[in-house]
Amino acid sequence: MDYKIVERSFFARIARMVLKSSNVAMVLGKSIHLSGVSRTEFLRNEGWLAHELCHIRQFQEHGFFRFLWLYLRESWRVGYYNNKYEVEARKAGMKHCQHESPAKRASGAVQPTGFPLPADTKKEV
């Protein structure tokens, strides 16, 4: 899959502030934007990479602006944690991690803190 990594991204920095997270990776089209984590540290975490690559595939399937609209609408309707695009990406990341040895999972790789929190619930209509 063709993708680009943007370190110290302005967009990821904004997401990091909104999420109150120490590190964030986010996708816009074919670019993975990072803030609070280096390219090297991010690429070491194969589950996190698989999560973001899933988002790149979602952008490809739906188109750039249509996916942004669908993603934002879904987040507004059901919350970030229950957003079906986030659920799919989390599954992709977790599925990838299941194949790693426990020693590798605990090897001290950077743990993304920007993942959704269970406290995010569906908005009342």
N, CA, C and O atoms as a DFTB+ gen file, in Angstrom:
500 C
 N C O
     1  1       0.848      -1.177       0.000
     2  2       0.000       0.000       0.000
     3  2       0.890       1.236       0.000
     4  3       1.849       1.325       0.767
     5  1       0.566       2.174      -0.859
     6  2       1.325       3.405      -0.993
     7  2       0.847       4.424       0.040
     8  3      -0.340       4.749       0.085
     9  1       1.760       4.927       0.867
    10  2       1.404       5.943       1.854
    11  2       2.627       6.798       2.182
    12  3       3.767       6.436       1.890
    13  1       2.348       7.934       2.795
    14  2       3.392       8.877       3.196
    15  2       3.226       9.152       4.690
    16  3       2.106       9.156       5.200
    17  1       4.322       9.376       5.382
    18  2       4.266       9.718       6.805
    19  2       4.738      11.156       6.982
    20  3       5.804      11.539       6.501
    21  1       3.922      11.946       7.684
    22  2       4.236      13.348       7.960
    23  2       4.486      13.474       9.462
    24  3       3.560      13.351      10.263
    25  1       5.741      13.719       9.838
    26  2       6.080      13.903      11.251
    27  2       5.795      15.336      11.676
    28  3       5.821      16.256      10.859
    29  1       5.523      15.512      12.965
    30  2       5.248      16.828      13.551
    31  2       4.174      17.575      12.757
    32  3       4.313      18.761      12.454
    33  1       3.119      16.864      12.433
    34  2       2.028      17.411      11.623
    35  2       1.182      18.403      12.414
    36  3       0.846      18.168      13.575
    37  1       0.849      19.497      11.773
    38  2      -0.046      20.497      12.354
    39  2      -1.416      19.876      12.650
    40  3      -1.991      20.111      13.712
    41  1      -1.931      19.087      11.708
    42  2      -3.249      18.469      11.882
    43  2      -3.248      17.472      13.041
    44  3      -4.188      17.436      13.835
    45  1      -2.200      16.673      13.133
    46  2      -2.111      15.702      14.223
    47  2      -1.916      16.407      15.563
    48  3      -2.387      15.925      16.594
    49  1      -1.230      17.537      15.552
    50  2      -1.052      18.300      16.801
    51  2      -2.400      18.807      17.306
    52  3      -2.670      18.772      18.507
    53  1      -3.241      19.277      16.393
    54  2      -4.584      19.717      16.787
    55  2      -5.376      18.532      17.341
    56  3      -6.022      18.652      18.382
    57  1      -5.330      17.393      16.654
    58  2      -6.033      16.191      17.128
    59  2      -5.512      15.780      18.500
    60  3      -6.284      15.365      19.364
    61  1      -4.213      15.895      18.695
    62  2      -3.600      15.541      19.977
    63  2      -4.123      16.432      21.104
    64  3      -4.351      15.959      22.217
    65  1      -4.310      17.711      20.818
    66  2      -4.841      18.621      21.834
    67  2      -6.313      18.309      22.119
    68  3      -6.738      18.297      23.274
    69  1      -7.075      18.059      21.071
    70  2      -8.499      17.745      21.243
    71  2      -8.677      16.458      22.040
    72  3      -9.528      16.375      22.926
    73  1      -7.859      15.452      21.713
    74  2      -7.950      14.150      22.396
    75  2      -7.234      14.154      23.746
    76  3      -7.344      13.197      24.513
    77  1      -6.504      15.228      24.035
    78  2      -5.708      15.305      25.266
    79  2      -4.789      14.088      25.385
    80  3      -4.753      13.405      26.408
    81  1      -4.062      13.848      24.316
    82  2      -3.211      12.678      24.204
    83  2      -1.749      13.092      24.071
    84  3      -1.448      14.184      23.589
    85  1      -0.853      12.225      24.495
    86  2       0.571      12.536      24.368
    87  2       1.110      12.214      22.981
    88  3       2.156      12.734      22.594
    89  1       0.416      11.366      22.224
    90  2       0.833      11.060      20.855
    91  2      -0.381      10.680      20.014
    92  3      -1.325      10.056      20.498
    93  1      -0.334      11.069      18.751
    94  2      -1.447      10.817      17.841
    95  2      -0.916      10.484      16.461
    96  3       0.071      11.053      15.995
    97  1      -1.598       9.548      15.821
    98  2      -1.425       9.298      14.390
    99  2      -2.814       9.435      13.794
   100  3      -3.787       8.919      14.343
   101  1      -2.903      10.122      12.683
   102  2      -4.186      10.272      12.004
   103  2      -3.946      10.241      10.506
   104  3      -2.860      10.572      10.030
   105  1      -4.962       9.843       9.776
   106  2      -4.826       9.696       8.332
   107  2      -5.662      10.742       7.616
   108  3      -6.810      11.004       7.976
   109  1      -5.059      11.330       6.599
   110  2      -5.763      12.183       5.644
   111  2      -5.368      11.683       4.258
   112  3      -4.250      11.919       3.800
   113  1      -6.278      11.003       3.605
   114  2      -6.001      10.444       2.281
   115  2      -4.998       9.315       2.355
   116  3      -5.277       8.262       2.928
   117  1      -3.810       9.537       1.765
   118  2      -2.747       8.527       1.769
   119  2      -1.607       8.915       2.698
   120  3      -0.523       8.336       2.629
   121  1      -1.849       9.902       3.577
   122  2      -0.802      10.387       4.477
   123  2      -1.148      10.080       5.925
   124  3      -2.267      10.325       6.375
   125  1      -0.175       9.542       6.647
   126  2      -0.306       9.317       8.080
   127  2       0.394      10.483       8.767
   128  3       1.603      10.668       8.624
   129  1      -0.376      11.260       9.511
   130  2       0.144      12.442      10.201
   131  2       0.437      12.083      11.654
   132  3      -0.402      11.508      12.347
   133  1       1.640      12.431      12.101
   134  2       2.078      12.093      13.459
   135  2       2.328      13.346      14.291
   136  3       2.759      14.378      13.778
   137  1       2.049      13.231      15.577
   138  2       2.417      14.263      16.540
   139  2       2.717      13.568      17.860
   140  3       1.939      12.734      18.323
   141  1       3.833      13.911      18.454
   142  2       4.221      13.328      19.733
   143  2       4.878      11.968      19.605
   144  3       5.172      11.324      20.613
   145  1       5.111      11.525      18.389
   146  2       5.761      10.237      18.143
   147  2       6.572      10.376      16.854
   148  3       6.131      11.017      15.900
   149  1       7.753       9.772      16.837
   150  2       8.576       9.836      15.624
   151  2       8.145       8.754      14.642
   152  3       7.461       7.797      15.003
   153  1       8.552       8.927      13.419
   154  2       8.280       7.934      12.372
   155  2       8.813       6.559      12.793
   156  3       8.131       5.545      12.644
   157  1      10.036       6.544      13.318
   158  2      10.669       5.279      13.719
   159  2       9.871       4.589      14.822
   160  3       9.608       3.389      14.747
   161  1       9.487       5.354      15.847
   162  2       8.708       4.778      16.945
   163  2       7.351       4.279      16.453
   164  3       6.901       3.201      16.841
   165  1       6.708       5.062      15.604
   166  2       5.403       4.671      15.066
   167  2       5.505       3.377      14.267
   168  3       4.686       2.476      14.444
   169  1       6.497       3.275      13.394
   170  2       6.639       2.087      12.543
   171  2       7.003       0.837      13.341
   172  3       6.757      -0.282      12.889
   173  1       7.590       1.021      14.530
   174  2       7.895      -0.128      15.399
   175  2       6.630      -0.782      15.938
   176  3       6.632      -1.973      16.248
   177  1       5.561      -0.019      16.051
   178  2       4.301      -0.531      16.598
   179  2       3.430      -1.006      15.441
   180  3       2.658      -0.233      14.874
   181  1       3.562      -2.272      15.101
   182  2       2.905      -2.826      13.914
   183  2       1.382      -2.809      14.021
   184  3       0.694      -2.682      13.008
   185  1       0.855      -2.933      15.222
   186  2      -0.589      -2.867      15.401
   187  2      -1.121      -1.470      15.122
   188  3      -2.171      -1.312      14.500
   189  1      -0.398      -0.464      15.580
   190  2      -0.788       0.923      15.343
   191  2      -0.721       1.242      13.850
   192  3      -1.604       1.906      13.306
   193  1       0.358       0.752      13.185
   194  2       0.500       0.936      11.746
   195  2      -0.666       0.272      11.011
   196  3      -1.232       0.863      10.091
   197  1      -1.031      -0.952      11.409
   198  2      -2.153      -1.656      10.774
   199  2      -3.455      -0.871      10.938
   200  3      -4.276      -0.832      10.021
   201  1      -3.645      -0.251      12.094
   202  2      -4.827       0.578      12.356
   203  2      -4.890       1.731      11.354
   204  3      -5.927       1.964      10.734
   205  1      -3.777       2.449      11.198
   206  2      -3.754       3.603      10.299
   207  2      -3.838       3.182       8.836
   208  3      -4.442       3.889       8.029
   209  1      -3.248       2.053       8.479
   210  2      -3.361       1.558       7.102
   211  2      -4.804       1.193       6.768
   212  3      -5.229       1.325       5.621
   213  1      -5.554       0.736       7.762
   214  2      -6.977       0.466       7.564
   215  2      -7.699       1.761       7.206
   216  3      -8.569       1.762       6.335
   217  1      -7.350       2.860       7.866
   218  2      -7.969       4.152       7.544
   219  2      -7.602       4.600       6.118
   220  3      -8.434       5.182       5.422
   221  1      -6.375       4.335       5.687
   222  2      -5.987       4.677       4.314
   223  2      -6.860       3.897       3.326
   224  3      -7.324       4.451       2.330
   225  1      -7.082       2.612       3.606
   226  2      -7.943       1.801       2.741
   227  2      -9.363       2.358       2.727
   228  3     -10.007       2.378       1.678
   229  1      -9.860       2.810       3.880
   230  2     -11.202       3.391       3.953
   231  2     -11.290       4.648       3.093
   232  3     -12.287       4.854       2.400
   233  1     -10.261       5.486       3.130
   234  2     -10.225       6.672       2.268
   235  2     -10.267       6.258       0.797
   236  3     -10.965       6.877      -0.006
   237  1      -9.518       5.210       0.445
   238  2      -9.486       4.755      -0.945
   239  2     -10.838       4.216      -1.378
   240  3     -11.273       4.470      -2.502
   241  1     -11.504       3.481      -0.512
   242  2     -12.801       2.885      -0.849
   243  2     -13.891       3.936      -1.056
   244  3     -14.724       3.803      -1.953
   245  1     -13.884       4.976      -0.230
   246  2     -14.989       5.937      -0.237
   247  2     -14.658       7.244      -0.953
   248  3     -15.566       7.998      -1.304
   249  1     -13.385       7.523      -1.174
   250  2     -12.983       8.816      -1.731
   251  2     -12.700       9.789      -0.588
   252  3     -13.266       9.662       0.498
   253  1     -11.824      10.756      -0.840
   254  2     -11.322      11.631       0.218
   255  2     -12.441      12.386       0.945
   256  3     -12.628      12.207       2.148
   257  1     -13.181      13.228       0.219
   258  2     -14.177      14.079       0.879
   259  2     -15.376      13.284       1.370
   260  3     -15.941      13.593       2.419
   261  1     -15.768      12.260       0.617
   262  2     -16.903      11.441       1.057
   263  2     -16.560      10.714       2.353
   264  3     -17.386      10.644       3.263
   265  1     -15.325      10.165       2.443
   266  2     -14.952       9.470       3.674
   267  2     -14.890      10.435       4.860
   268  3     -15.356      10.102       5.950
   269  1     -14.322      11.622       4.659
   270  2     -14.294      12.595       5.756
   271  2     -15.704      12.872       6.253
   272  3     -15.947      12.902       7.460
   273  1     -16.637      13.076       5.321
   274  2     -18.036      13.328       5.693
   275  2     -18.623      12.132       6.442
   276  3     -19.225      12.306       7.501
   277  1     -18.455      10.915       5.903
   278  2     -19.012       9.718       6.538
   279  2     -18.416       9.515       7.931
   280  3     -19.131       9.176       8.874
   281  1     -17.108       9.724       8.054
   282  2     -16.421       9.528       9.332
   283  2     -16.927      10.524      10.376
   284  3     -17.245      10.146      11.504
   285  1     -16.998      11.804       9.989
   286  2     -17.457      12.825      10.930
   287  2     -18.925      12.625      11.305
   288  3     -19.295      12.790      12.467
   289  1     -19.756      12.274      10.337
   290  2     -21.176      12.021      10.608
   291  2     -21.346      10.832      11.553
   292  3     -22.157      10.874      12.478
   293  1     -20.582       9.783      11.312
   294  2     -20.645       8.591      12.171
   295  2     -20.181       8.923      13.592
   296  3     -20.784       8.464      14.562
   297  1     -19.121       9.710      13.719
   298  2     -18.633      10.101      15.042
   299  2     -19.674      10.945      15.771
   300  3     -19.875      10.781      16.974
   301  1     -20.323      11.830      15.059
   302  2     -21.359      12.672      15.673
   303  2     -22.538      11.811      16.132
   304  3     -23.082      12.038      17.213
   305  1     -22.936      10.828      15.324
   306  2     -24.103       9.991      15.640
   307  2     -23.848       9.043      16.814
   308  3     -24.684       8.933      17.711
   309  1     -22.714       8.367      16.815
   310  2     -22.500       7.298      17.796
   311  2     -21.286       7.515      18.690
   312  3     -21.021       6.702      19.576
   313  1     -20.548       8.594      18.473
   314  2     -19.350       8.850      19.266
   315  2     -18.114       8.243      18.611
   316  3     -18.209       7.326      17.795
   317  1     -16.984       8.760      18.975
   318  2     -15.705       8.333      18.399
   319  2     -15.442       6.843      18.646
   320  3     -15.056       6.119      17.728
   321  1     -15.649       6.395      19.866
   322  2     -15.337       5.008      20.213
   323  2     -16.182       4.016      19.420
   324  3     -15.679       2.970      19.009
   325  1     -17.445       4.326      19.201
   326  2     -18.357       3.418      18.503
   327  2     -18.429       3.668      17.000
   328  3     -19.164       2.977      16.295
   329  1     -17.684       4.638      16.508
   330  2     -17.635       4.926      15.081
   331  2     -17.207       3.650      14.353
   332  3     -16.159       3.079      14.657
   333  1     -18.033       3.200      13.376
   334  2     -17.758       1.917      12.707
   335  2     -16.411       1.903      11.993
   336  3     -15.808       0.840      11.843
   337  1     -15.929       3.056      11.552
   338  2     -14.629       3.111      10.887
   339  2     -13.494       2.949      11.901
   340  3     -12.467       2.345      11.591
   341  1     -13.676       3.483      13.099
   342  2     -12.699       3.277      14.165
   343  2     -12.735       1.835      14.671
   344  3     -11.691       1.245      14.951
   345  1     -13.919       1.281      14.785
   346  2     -14.062      -0.110      15.228
   347  2     -13.324      -1.026      14.253
   348  3     -12.576      -1.909      14.673
   349  1     -13.534      -0.816      12.958
   350  2     -12.854      -1.633      11.941
   351  2     -11.344      -1.477      12.031
   352  3     -10.615      -2.464      11.935
   353  1     -10.866      -0.251      12.214
   354  2      -9.422      -0.007      12.299
   355  2      -8.837      -0.608      13.578
   356  3      -7.733      -1.151      13.558
   357  1      -9.575      -0.514      14.693
   358  2      -9.092      -1.139      15.936
   359  2      -8.980      -2.644      15.765
   360  3      -8.016      -3.256      16.225
   361  1      -9.964      -3.241      15.106
   362  2      -9.913      -4.695      14.866
   363  2      -8.701      -5.055      14.014
   364  3      -8.029      -6.053      14.274
   365  1      -8.425      -4.245      13.001
   366  2      -7.257      -4.502      12.146
   367  2      -5.975      -4.439      12.966
   368  3      -5.087      -5.274      12.799
   369  1      -5.876      -3.453      13.849
   370  2      -4.691      -3.332      14.693
   371  2      -4.570      -4.461      15.694
   372  3      -3.480      -4.981      15.928
   373  1      -5.705      -4.842      16.290
   374  2      -5.676      -5.933      17.282
   375  2      -5.425      -7.277      16.616
   376  3      -4.710      -8.116      17.164
   377  1      -6.003      -7.490      15.441
   378  2      -5.795      -8.745      14.716
   379  2      -4.311      -8.917      14.415
   380  3      -3.762     -10.012      14.538
   381  1      -3.680      -7.834      14.025
   382  2      -2.264      -7.887      13.719
   383  2      -1.453      -8.225      14.972
   384  3      -0.503      -9.005      14.911
   385  1      -1.831      -7.639      16.099
   386  2      -1.094      -7.856      17.345
   387  2      -1.263      -9.265      17.891
   388  3      -0.404      -9.744      18.631
   389  1      -2.347      -9.934      17.545
   390  2      -2.571     -11.294      18.032
   391  2      -1.494     -12.248      17.531
   392  3      -1.233     -13.277      18.154
   393  1      -0.870     -11.908      16.404
   394  2       0.144     -12.784      15.821
   395  2       1.531     -12.534      16.406
   396  3       2.470     -13.277      16.121
   397  1       1.660     -11.487      17.224
   398  2       2.943     -11.193      17.851
   399  2       3.116     -12.013      19.120
   400  3       2.139     -12.384      19.771
   401  1       4.338     -12.285      19.457
   402  2       4.611     -12.985      20.710
   403  2       4.361     -12.025      21.871
   404  3       4.480     -10.812      21.700
   405  1       4.014     -12.551      23.060
   406  2       3.828     -11.672      24.224
   407  2       5.060     -10.828      24.527
   408  3       4.937      -9.685      24.966
   409  1       6.245     -11.382      24.297
   410  2       7.473     -10.628      24.551
   411  2       7.572      -9.423      23.622
   412  3       7.979      -8.341      24.044
   413  1       7.203      -9.609      22.365
   414  2       7.267      -8.501      21.415
   415  2       6.233      -7.439      21.754
   416  3       6.515      -6.246      21.637
   417  1       5.021      -7.857      22.180
   418  2       3.974      -6.900      22.544
   419  2       4.398      -6.050      23.729
   420  3       4.008      -4.887      23.831
   421  1       5.197      -6.623      24.626
   422  2       5.622      -5.911      25.838
   423  2       7.015      -5.309      25.682
   424  3       7.652      -4.942      26.669
   425  1       7.483      -5.210      24.449
   426  2       8.879      -4.803      24.214
   427  2       9.151      -3.329      24.429
   428  3      10.274      -2.874      24.210
   429  1       8.160      -2.579      24.850
   430  2       8.401      -1.169      25.112
   431  2       8.141      -0.281      23.913
   432  3       8.518       0.891      23.925
   433  1       7.511      -0.805      22.884
   434  2       7.158       0.038      21.742
   435  2       6.181       1.110      22.213
   436  3       5.453       0.915      23.187
   437  1       6.172       2.217      21.531
   438  2       5.282       3.325      21.886
   439  2       3.838       2.852      21.829
   440  3       3.410       2.250      20.845
   441  1       3.104       3.124      22.870
   442  2       1.689       2.769      22.909
   443  2       0.875       3.998      22.559
   444  3       0.976       5.015      23.246
   445  1       0.078       3.935      21.519
   446  2      -0.715       5.112      21.155
   447  2      -1.735       5.435      22.233
   448  3      -2.511       4.573      22.645
   449  1      -1.729       6.658      22.676
   450  2      -2.718       7.049      23.670
   451  2      -3.887       7.746      23.012
   452  3      -4.833       8.146      23.690
   453  1      -3.833       7.896      21.706
   454  2      -4.903       8.555      20.984
   455  2      -6.043       7.621      20.624
   456  3      -7.005       8.043      19.983
   457  1      -5.953       6.344      21.028
   458  2      -7.048       5.441      20.732
   459  2      -8.284       5.862      21.507
   460  3      -8.166       6.469      22.571
   461  1      -9.443       5.556      21.003
   462  2     -10.690       5.986      21.642
   463  2     -10.818       5.476      23.070
   464  3     -10.345       4.390      23.406
   465  1     -11.452       6.266      23.881
   466  2     -11.676       5.895      25.268
   467  2     -13.090       5.360      25.426
   468  3     -14.003       5.878      24.783
   469  1     -13.307       4.344      26.256
   470  2     -14.634       3.788      26.456
   471  2     -15.647       4.804      26.982
   472  3     -16.852       4.576      26.871
   473  1     -15.192       5.908      27.548
   474  2     -16.119       6.906      28.096
   475  2     -16.872       7.636      26.993
   476  3     -17.855       8.325      27.266
   477  1     -16.422       7.493      25.753
   478  2     -17.087       8.151      24.627
   479  2     -18.367       7.382      24.319
   480  3     -18.307       6.226      23.899
   481  1     -19.494       7.992      24.519
   482  2     -20.759       7.288      24.325
   483  2     -21.579       7.947      23.233
   484  3     -21.270       9.043      22.766
   485  1     -22.622       7.253      22.845
   486  2     -23.514       7.737      21.797
   487  2     -24.182       9.030      22.238
   488  3     -24.627       9.166      23.378
   489  1     -24.241       9.977      21.303
   490  2     -24.912      11.232      21.589
   491  2     -26.409      11.023      21.504
   492  3     -26.903      10.303      20.636
   493  1     -27.122      11.659      22.413
   494  2     -28.593      11.594      22.407
   495  2     -29.118      12.442      21.267
   496  3     -28.615      13.535      21.006
   497  1     -30.134      11.931      20.593
   498  2     -30.720      12.661      19.460
   499  2     -31.915      13.453      19.915
   500  3     -32.547      14.136      19.109
